[in-house]
Amino acid sequence: MDRRAFITGAIGFLAAPLAARAQPAGKAYRIGFLGGTSRTANTSMTNAFSQGLRELGYVEGQNVTIDYRYAEGKYERFPDYVNELVRLKVDAIVAVPTAAALAAKNATGTIPIVTVAVFDPVESGLVASLARPGTNVTGLTLIAGPEIVGKYLELLKESVPKASRLAVLWNPANPAHPSLVTEAEKSARALGLQLQLVGARGPGKVDNALAAMTRERAGALVVLPDSMFLAERTRLAELATKNRLPAMYGLRQHAEAGGLMVYSANVPDSARRAAFFVDRILKGAKPADLPVERPTKFDFVINLKTAKALGLTIPPAVLARADEVIQ
């Protein structure tokens, strides 16, 4: 049963017959898609976005062209990629992580930008408010607020009750992470946990980060949602298991790659929903007037195969709360 839900505000539009939403013959659009990871890592997201467009009457190669750019976890690439999309005169830019959306907004104040997985668009300066963005940016957030980090810590503590010292892996290059780190520190104090903050700016720093956690005798790990960490998800899962670190992640693909636990909104669903924003914009709506949507339901996924490899028994009360268990 699908337990994910997003605030929609356009039920009537989505319920309209497909034929009624078909695009005018001969009219073609160009969309830029700016992703934080690799094309392979983004497959589920891009497929969902393409599906959403098809449901609204857009077919790639016929009435819409999508220009994809992938940073592969290297955020410094975003400005160049955005400039390329601007030169191509795209009709809209779909930006996946916060850094991509910020780079797009810095490059253009006229081309509409639709976000898929940003953290706090108000705090980051992308929009004036969620209800009335007031800029050329709108779309969907990944989390309801930085308080979600407290949920990560809470679930991890319940799953590994003997762990008193938790490590948090964060990316200093991710503009959204400082506020999440602050929330992690606050939540750790409330839960009586010691916190070890370990930053990793690039793929080459991940091994050193996990080694530092082991030296400091961390009992468990929280990996903050990040495109670079997502691109390194298999390596992260392997290192966490090797170092006997039960880990909580913020993106579903981590559990599929062998991560122990995930608490996350469904990003592919958000990408599919982003097609609705693109359609509204191509039909004349202004991003400034389209409210930003936040997820209201999250999935808690547990990988029991990984738990077994760690020699960890997940408490029955925690298992009962899982939306999905990977055997």
N, C-alpha and C positions, 0 to 999 in steps of 0.2 A: 504494500500500500504506500502511495506517495505521501510522505509526511512533510514535504517541503512546501512552503507557501511564501509568496511575495505580495506586498501591497501593490495592487494593480491600478485601480482608478480608471480603467479603460475597458471594463468588462463588455460593454455594449459593442465597442469596436472589435474586440477579439471574437465576439460571437457572430459578427456579420459574415455572410457567405463569402467563400474565397473568390468567387467570380466577381462579386461586387467590389473587391479590393484589388482586382487585377490592374496592372499598370497600363497607361495609354500606349498604344502601338507606336513603335518608333522612338520612344523616349528611353534613353539609356543614361545610367548614372555611374559614377566612379566613387568607390569607398576605399579609404585607407584603413588597414588593420595593423595596429601597433602592439606587438606582443612582447612580453618580458622574457620568455623562455625560448626554446627552439621550436621549430615547426612540429617536430615529433611530439614534444611535451605538450604542445597546444592543440593536438589533434581533436580531442573531445570537445574543446571549446570552440574551435573554428568550425567543426562539423555542426555543432549545435547552433551557431550563429547562421551558418548557411541554410540549415533546416528552417530556422525562424524566418529568414528572408523568403525561402520558397513558399512557405505557408502564407506569405503576404503577397505573393505574385511576382517575386523577383527571381530570375534564373541567371546564374553566372554564365557569361558568354553570350547572353541574349540581350537582356535589358539592364544588366549590372556587371561591372568589373570590380574585383576586389584586389587591391595591391597590398600584399602582406610584407611586413617588416618585423624581424625577430631579433631582439637584443641578446638572446642566449645568456641572460643573467648579467650582462655587462651594461649597466645603466648609462655609462658615458656615451653609448652609441645612440641613445634616443634623440638628442638634438639633430644629428645628421640625418637620421631616418625621417624625422618629422619634416625637416627642410625638403627632403626628397618628395614627400607626399604633398607638401605645399606647392612645389614646382609642378607636380602632376595635376594640380588644380582639382583635387578630389572634392566631392560634394559634402563629405563628412569623414571624420576620423573616429574609429573605434579604438579606445585605449584601454589596455587591460590592467596593469598595475598603476599605483599612484604616481610613480616616477614618470611613466609614459604619459599620463594625463597632464602632469605639470609641464613636461617638455613640450607637449602639444599646445598647451595654453600660452606658454611663453613665446612660442613661435608664431601663433596666429590668434587674432581676436575676432576674426570673421568666419573662419571655417568651423562649422558645428562639431563639437567633440562629445562623443557618447562613451562614458566610462562603463567598465564591466566589474572590476574588482578593486575599487579604491577603499581606503580605510575611513578617513574622516574628511570629506571634501570641503567642509566649512573651515575646519582648523587649518587645513593645508592651503586655503585660499582659492580653491577651485571654483567655489560657488559662494554666494552671499548667504543663502539659507537653503535647506532641503526643499522647503515648500515653494520657494521662488528663487531659483538659482541666480538670476540676474546677470548671467554671463553667457558665453558661448559654450558652456559645459553643462551637461546633465547626464543621467544614466542611473547606474546602480552601485551600491556599496557592497563590500565583502562582509562587513561586520556591522552590528547594530551600534557599536561604540567600543571604546577601549576596554570597557568592563569585561569583555569576552575573555581577556587574559586571566581574570580571576576564575573564570569557569575552567580554563585549562588547568590551572594550579589545583583547583578544588577536586576535579576528576582524577588528576594524577595522584594527589595525596590519598584519596579514597582507594585507588587501585594499588598503591604501593605505600601502605600506612607506616612502614618502618623507615621510609626515606624522610630525613629531616633537612637535608640539604639538596636543593634543586638548582640545576643549571638552566639558564635561558640562552639559547643561541639566537643572536639577532644580527642584522646587517646594517652597519653604520651608514652605508650608502643609500638605504631605503628611507626616504623622508618621513614615512609613517611610523617607523619603529621607535623613535624617542618617546612618543606618548605612550606606546604599548609597554615600553620598558618601565616608565614611571608607574604605570598601572600595575605591572608585575611586582614592583617593589612594595607598593601599597598593599596588594593582596597577600604577598608573602608575610608581611608583618601581621596582618589580621589572622593568618592561618598558623602563625608560629613557626614559619619555615625560614631557614637560612637560604639566601639567594646568591648564586654565582652568575654574573653576567659575562658572557663571552661573545665578542663580536667577530664576524667573518665577512670581509668585503668582497671576496671572490672565491671561486671554486677551489683554488689552491690553498685557501686558508681553512677549509673545513676540517681536514685531518688534524691540523694543529689545534683547532678549537676543541675537538673531541678529546684529544690527548690531554689538554689542559684541564678539562672537566674530570678526567680520570685521576689525574695527579691530585686534584683538590678533593677527591673522594665524593663527588656528587652522587646522590642516590637515584636521581631521575632527571629527565631532561624535557624542556619545552622548546620546540622549534617554532619561532614566530612565522606566520605566513609571508612568503617572499618568493619572487620569481627565480632568483638564483638558487635558493634552497630546493625549489621544486625541480629545477633542472638537474640538481644533484641528489634527487630523492632516493634513488637506489643505493648510491654510495652512503648517504646519511643513514639509511636503515641498516646497512651492513656494518657501519662503524658503531652505531648505537648497540647493536646486538653483540658485536665483538667486545665492546667495552662494558657489557652488562648494564646498559643504561635503558631502563624503560622510558619510552619517549611519547610525548603528546605533540601532535602536529595540527596545523590550522587549515590544511587543504586535503581534500579527500584522496587525491592521487598518492599521497604518502602511504596511506594504509594499503593501497593496491600494490605498492612497491615494496612492502614488507615492514612498514612502520607499525608500531604497536597500536596506537590509538589516534583517532582524529575526531575533532569537534569542529564542524564547518558547515557553512551554507554551501549549496551546490553551485559551483562556478559555471559549469556548462548550462545549467538552467538560466543563470543570469545572462550568459552570452546569447542564448536563444531569445530571452526577453529584450536584449539590447536591440534586436532587429526591429522590435516595435517602435523604439525611440527613433531609429534611423528612418523608418517608414514615415512616421509623423513629421520628421524634419524635412524629408524629401518632398512631402506634400505641403510644405509651407509653414509648419509650426516652428516657433523660435525656442531654442534650448532654454533661454532665460525664463520661459513660461512653463516648462515641463518639469514637474516636481521630481527630485531625486528619490529613488526607491531604496528602501532598506530591507534586508531579509528579516523575517519574523520567526522562522523555524530553522533549526539547525539539526544536522545529523551527527549522532555519536556512533562511530564505527570502531570496532575492536578486532584486531587480527590475532586470533587464538594460536595460529601457527607460530607467530613471533613470540607470543607469551610463553609457549612451550619451549622455544629455543632459549629464552631468557631464564627458564626455570621459575617462571612467575605464575602464581595462581590468582586469577582475577576474582575478587570477592563476588559471590552470587548477587548481592544487591547492586553492584556496578553492572554486571552482565545483564541484569533485568532491565536496566535503563538504556541499553544499547539499541539503536535503530537497526543496526546490521552487525552481524558477527561473521568474520571471514575465517573459515575453518582451515 
